[in-house]
Every structure is written in C-alpha cells, then in structure tokens.
Amino acid sequence: MKCIQKIALLLTFTGAFVSLNCHAQERAAKQERALNRFESNLLNKASGLLDRHDYRAALTIMQPLLEQATPHPTVFQYACKTIADTEAEAESLGCWQRGYKLYPNNDNIAINLAHAQLQFEQFEAAITSLAGVNLANVDQPIAAQVRYMRGYAYYQLAQYKAVLTELLRQDIKQVKPHWWPLISYSQLGLEQWQAAKASAEQWLTLESVNRTAWQVLMRSELGLNQLVEAAVANDIAESLLVDNTGGAADSTGLLAQIKAYNLAASCSRLVNPKASHAEFSAANFACAQYTWLSGRYQQALDMLAGFDITSQNQLHDDFYLLQGQLFAGLKQGDKARLAWAKVGLQALPLGSAAQIKHARQHRNQLQGQALLLIGQSYWLDGLWPEAQASYRKLAQTPGFATIADAFNQRLSSLVLFDEKLR
C-alpha cells in the first residue's frame, strides 16, 4: 500500500515537523483493515490538492470519508491535519479526539492528539493520550519527540521530578539540544543548583550565545552563592540582548566576558574568607583583581585577607596596590593610603642583570601609581599639605617627575587661591 500517512505530520515545539515513518505505519496497518478503493481514490485526489496547498478543497474531497461511522485511521491522519491547516484548530482537536476514541492503540493518532491538546494547554489530557504510546513500536526520532512532549506537559504542571525522569532516563549523550531548557528550568524549580549549573553548561556547549542558557547559569550560580560568577553570567546575558538597531552583541566583548566568567569560576575556592593560603600566587591575584573589577570590593578584600604576604613575594607590590584600590572603593581612605604606602617595598629577585633591571622598573612603576593615588586620596579628603608631600615624593620616582610637577603646581595654585579667600 502506498505510504499515505507520511503527510500526517507532527509539529514539535522547536519549530520542526516530524512524521511517523512508513515502517511504523506498516506495523500499525497490520492491526487495522486496509483502505478500500473508495477511500484510496478520495485520499489520492485530496493528496494532489494538498500538494498545491489547497486545503479547503482537499477537505471537501475528504468530507464523505469523515461522515462514515468508522473512518479509516488514515482518514483521520489526513483530515485532522488538513482541518488544522485551515486554521480551525478547535475543530482539528475534535477530529483527533474522535480518531483516538475509535483507535486508542494507534500511536500516530495518539501523538497528534496530544500535540493538539498541548496547543490548547490541556496538559493532563496530553499526558493521558501519550501514556499508551509504546516507544518500542515507533522509530527513535518519534520516541524522542514523545518524551519531549511528555516532559513539556509535566513542566507546565510544575511536576519537575517527572520532567527529569522523562528526559534524563538515558545517557546524557541521548539528550536532544532542545531538551536542555526544560531540564535546567526543572532543576531550578527543584533548587538543584549544581545540577542546573551542569545542565546550563551542557546547553552552552551547543549554543554559546544563548541568552536564556546564561540566565539559567546565573540563577544556579546565585543558588550556589557564587556571586562573582553569577554577576558575570548576568553581564553576558545582558550583552546578548539585541540592540535597538537589531545588531548582535559585539563578539570581541562577548568573548572577553566569557573568559571572565571562566576566570571567576576558577576562583570559587577563594571566596571563603577563612581560607588560609601560605603564598599569594599570580592565579590568586587574577581572581582578586577580577572580583575588584566586577565591583565586589569587600569580597575581594576577604580573598586577600586569607593570604600571608612578604616583601620576598614578587606580587607584594601588586597585592598592596590592589588592596588600597579596594579600600578606596569602600570609601576607606585611611586604610587605602596605608596599603599604598607599602608599595615599593618589594625585594628585587635574584637573576641576571636584565631581569633585575626589569623588576626594578616594574617596582618603580607600581610605586609611582601608589604615590599618585595617595596624593589624589589626600586631595579629595581636603588634606592638601599631605597631598603636596606625596607629589614631591612622586617627583623623585623615575618616570613620574612630569606628572608629579603638574599635579603639584595645580594643587599649589589652589592653595594660594584658598589663602586669598581667607
């Protein structure tokens, strides 16, 4: 028999069409009577009209078949779909319901009925319709579609455990890309933060610029109290919003943000302020620095507080420069200046003359930055004599004489102007 059923298509929630293939249909046909000549002739005529998208004319051709007491299952698969194509969705639902009542063991009719029920938000009814579908009797793509439809219905009923049972019953490699939203949101609903994070990361391996996936990741990071990672994930999600001109987010900036998220994620072990670390490393500095750049000043200070730092550590000056910037961000000027005053005390390393020269230049550069920040801090606090003293010291630092003189002259003119007003 001609494989007529191939036009009875099932619309998935991802926007694609899937139909039961001929093998599944042949298995069903063995349990049902064959089409008679009258039915075959009318369906073949209707098929030609459907190929030309003349749905109403095709439906008129099939109407005598629908008026029979017990139409053949193939009639329902043609006619119910065609009714939907005429935008008569409610009538199409009734058509599938009639077919299911007559042929409750026909998987094709059951699946299409469930799809129509989902469109009308009849979630419990859809689950009931799909309950009798034997996944062993349908091809793998259809079995996967049935599982997704069940999962979707369970999710709409807030039965999150049932969603996970349905969609995660097999190896994770069997999970379809469009299943991850249902899986991850169900895990969020159950407050399974670590599992939701893992699902979001799996999702992002397939769609790295999916805004919803980044939002799920952000929410799971919040649930895990990973505030820095959550902040970066949120920034990435926001950057994926289409701008007013319809353009996509800047790819270079996005890649930098994703790199920042990966960096923040590697810093999780440093979030605990009670952690004790013997030595401050470059990786530790990168973590604390990113935390500072993300505006988490106190959290970054807590990270730094867990380390022992000596003048022999080659990040000594970087450590105190950053610590001062963090205190300044918290409006704690006195503590900031105390930290900056320690910059420049770092011991030079052992090595070649070139290495020592480079280390000295780096130390001078950091000390100059610290003295400049100290002067600005005093200036902003109205402590002008102290600011002038800092700028005089800055002028003695190699490479900073010009900028120190400029700031000092500007400050001196302000002091004179202030004295004239008194």
N, C-alpha and C positions, 0 to 999 in steps of 0.2 A: 504493500500500500504506500502511496505517496506520503512523504513525511509532512503532512499538512500542518501539524501542530507547531512547527517552528515559528509561526507568526505570533503565537501566544507568548508574548514577551513579558518579562518581569522587571519593573523599574526598581533599581537599587537606590539607596539613599546617597550614593556617591555620584549619581547622575548618569550611570551607565545602564545599558539594557542587557539582560541575561535571559536565555530561554533554556528550557529543558531540551537536551539533545535527542536525537532520534532513537538512541539505544534505550534511554529511559522511557521514551514514549512507546517503543515496541514492547517493553516489559509490561506496561500498563495495558496495551492493546490486547495482550493475551488473555487478560481477565475481563475484557469487555467485548461486546459484539462489534463486528466490522461495520463500516459505513455502507449503507445501501446505495444503489445507483442514484436515487433521487437526491439524497444528502450530498453525495460526492459531486454531482453536477452543479448543485446550487453553491456549494462551497468553492468549487473551482471558478465559477463565474464571479463570486464575491472576491476571490483572491486577485483576479485581474483588476477589479476596481480598487482594491486596497493598494495595489502596486502604484496606482495613479493618485493615491490619497483621496479618493472619492468615497469618504467614509459613510456618508448618509445613503448614497446609492447602494453601497455594499450591504448596509444594514437592512435596507428594504428587500434586497435579494434574500437575506437570511431570515427574515421575519417569519415565513411559513415554518421554518425549522424550529424556531423558538416557540411557536404555538403548539407544537406537538406535546403530548402528555409527558413523554420521557425523551427529550432531545439527547442525541449522542454527546458524549463528553467533548468531542472535538468541536461541536457546535458552540458549546459554552466558551471554549478557548478562542474561537474566532469572534463570536458575537459580543461577549462581555468586554473584550479588549477594544473592539470597534466602538461600542457604546461609549467607553471612556474617551476614545479619540474624538467623539463629537462633543466632548466637554460635559457630558451628562454623568458625572461621577457617582451621584447617588443611585441612579438607575443601574450603572455598571456594578455597584456594590450589591444591589439586589439580585442582579443576574448571577454573580459569583455565588451568592448565598444559596440561590436555587440549585445551581450546579453542585455545590458541596452537599446539599441535603440529599440529592439523588446519588451522588458518587463520593461518599465520605472518605473512600480509600484512594481516590485519585490525587496523587501528590501535586500534579500541576495545578489543578483547580484549588486545592487547599492553599498552596503557596500564593497564588494570585489573589485568592480571597483575603488572606492575611495581609497582603500588601495594600489592598483596598481598605481594609479595616484600619491599618496604621495611618493611612491618609486621613481617615475620619477620626483619628485619635481613640479608636476602640481597642485599646492596648490589651486588656484582658481577653477580649474576644479573639484577637490575633494570636495570642499565646495558645488559646484553646484550639484554633484552627491548625496551628503548626504542630501541635502535640502528637498528631497521628502520622506525621511525615516520617517515614523510615529513611534515615540518611544513607543507609547502605544501599538503597534502591535508586538513588539519584547520583549523578556524576559529581565529582569533587567541587567544581565551582558552584553548583547549586546547593550542595550541602553547606558550603561556606556561607552562601547567601542566607540560607535558612537560619544558621546560627547567629548571623549578624542581626537578622530581623527579630529573633527571639531576644537577643541582647538589648536591642533598641527598645523593645516593648518593656522589658524588665526595668531598664533605666528610667523610662518615663513613669513607671510605677514606683520609682525610688527603691527598687529591690536590687540594691547594688551587689550583694553577695551572689545573687543569681546571675547577674551580668558577668561577673568574673568567672563563675563556674562554667558558664556557656562559652565564653570567649578565650579562656585560658586553660581549657581542659587538655590541650595538647602541647607539644613542644612549642616554645616561643617562636621558633622559626616558621611555624604554621600560621602565626598571627598575620592577618592582612593589614596593609598600611592604614586603611580607613577604619580599622577597629580601635586604634590607639586612643582616639578621643573618648569613646565610651569606656574603655578600660581605665584610663587615667582619671577621668572625672568620677567614675565609680569608686576608685581608690581614695580620691579626695573626700568623697561623701562618707566613706568609712574611716576617714582620718588615718589612712595607711600612708603616712607621709613618705617613708622611704620607698615603698613600692610605687607610689605615684611619681616620685622623682625618677626612678628607674624606667618607668613607662614613658615619661616625657623625654628622657634621654634617648630611648629607643626610637621614639617618634621623630626626634630631631636628627637622628642619623639618616632618616629618609627625607625629611623636609626641614633643612636647617634654618629656613627663613619663615617658618610657620609661626605667626604671632600667637595663636592660641596655645601652641605647644610651649612657647616661652612663658605664657601666663600660667599654665599648669605647673611648670618648673618653679616659677616664682612662688606660687602658693604652697607647693610642697617644701620649698626651702624655708618659708616662713614657719610652716608647721614643725620643721626640724630645728627652728631657732637659729638658722644660718642666715643672719640678717644681711651680711655683706653680699653673699651670693644671691639672695632674694632681690636686693637692690639692683644688682647688675642685670639679673634676668628681667626685672621690670623695665629697666632702661632699654634693654634690647627690644622688648615687646613694644614699648612706646615708639622706638625708632622705626618699627616695621609698619606703623600707620602710614597710609598713603597720604602724601601732602596735598595741598589744595590744587596743585596743577596736575594731579594724577600720577606724578612720578613716584618711583620706588625709593626706598631709603638709600642713602649713599653707601655703596658696597664697601669702600675702604673703611669708613667709620664703623660699619656693622662688624666687619672682621676684627677690628680693634676691640670692640665691645665684647665679642665672643671670646677673644683671647683674654680679656679682662675677667670674664666670668670663669674661665678655666683657671686663671691665676687665683681668683677669690676662692674657688672650690678647693684648691690645693692648700689653702690657709686655714681650713676648718680646725685643725688641731691647735692653732694658736689662739683661738677665740677665748679659751678658758684662762682667765687672768691669774688663776692659781698655779698654772703650769710653771715648772721650773726648768730653765734651759741653761746649760753651762756656758754656751758660747753663742753669740749673735752672728748669724751667717747671712750671706747675700740673699738666700731664699727668704729668710725671716724679714730682712729689710724690705724686699719687694712686696711681701704680704702687708707689712705695716704701712708701707708707702701707698699701696693701692687703697687700703682702708681709709687712709687720710684723704686721698683724692676723691673717695666716694662720700666724704662728709661725715664719716663715723669717727670723730675725733677721740671721744672717750674710749671707744673700743680699741682704737689703735694705741692709745696710751696704756691700756690694760695689757695689750700684747707686749709692748716694750718693757713693762714693769716686770715681766717674768724672766728677763734676761740679766745676766751679770755681764757688765761691760768694763773693760780695762783699756788703758792707753795703748796696750800692745795689739788690741784688736784693730785690724785695718779698716773697720767700719765705725770706729769710735766717733770720728767727727760727723759722719753721716747720721749716726744714731742721735747725737745731741742736737744737730741741726733740725732733724725731723721732730724730735721731742719738743723743741722750742716752738716750731710751727704749730704743733698740736695744741700746746698750751695757749698760744696766741689765738687759735681758732675758738678756744673756750673762754676768751677774754680774761685770761690769767697772765697779765703782762709781767708781773714779778717773776713767776715761775718760768715763763718763756725766756726772759733775759738771763736767768741763772743757767738755764740749759745752754743757751747760745754762747755764754761765757766760757763753756768747756770745750767749744770747738777750737781746734788748733793745737790741742794738747796731745794729739795722736803721735805715737812714736813712729819714726821712719823705719821701714823694713830693711832687713839685710838683703843685699843683692848687688847687682852691677851698678856702676856709676849712672848709667842711663835710667835704670829702674828707680834708684834713689832720687834722681832729679825729677822724674815724673811724679813720684809720690809726694815730693816737696811742693811741686806746682799744684797738685790736687789739694793738698792740705791748705796752701795759701788761698786757693780759690774758695774753699769752704769757709775758711776763717773770714775772708773778706765778705762773703754773703752773710755770715753770722753778725759781724760788726755792723754791716749796713742795716740788718733787721733790728739790732739793738738800738741803733740811732733812731730809726723810724718809730720803734716802740716808745722810746723816751719822748720823742717829738709828739706823738699822738696823745701821750699822757700829760703833755704840758711841761715836762721836765727838760727844759731847753739846755741848761748848762750840762746836764748829763749827756744829752744828745750830742752837743758840741764836742765833749770829751771823746765820745765814741767815734765821731767822724775824724777827729785828729789821729786817733789810733788807726782808723781805717786808712788814712793817707799814708801810713808807714807800711801798709801791706802791699807787696808787689802786684801791680796791675790795677790798683784801685785808687791811686792818687788823684786822678782827674775827677772821678765821680765824687770822691770824698770832699775835694775842694768845692765842687759845685754845690753840694748839699750844705756844706759849712757856710759858704757865702750867703746862700739863700736864708739859712737859719739866722745868721748874724744880722742880716737886714731886717728880719722880723723882730729880733731882739731890740735893735735900735728903734724901730718904729713903735714897739710897745713901750719903750722907755720914754719916748717923746709924748706919748699919750698920757703918761702919769703926771 
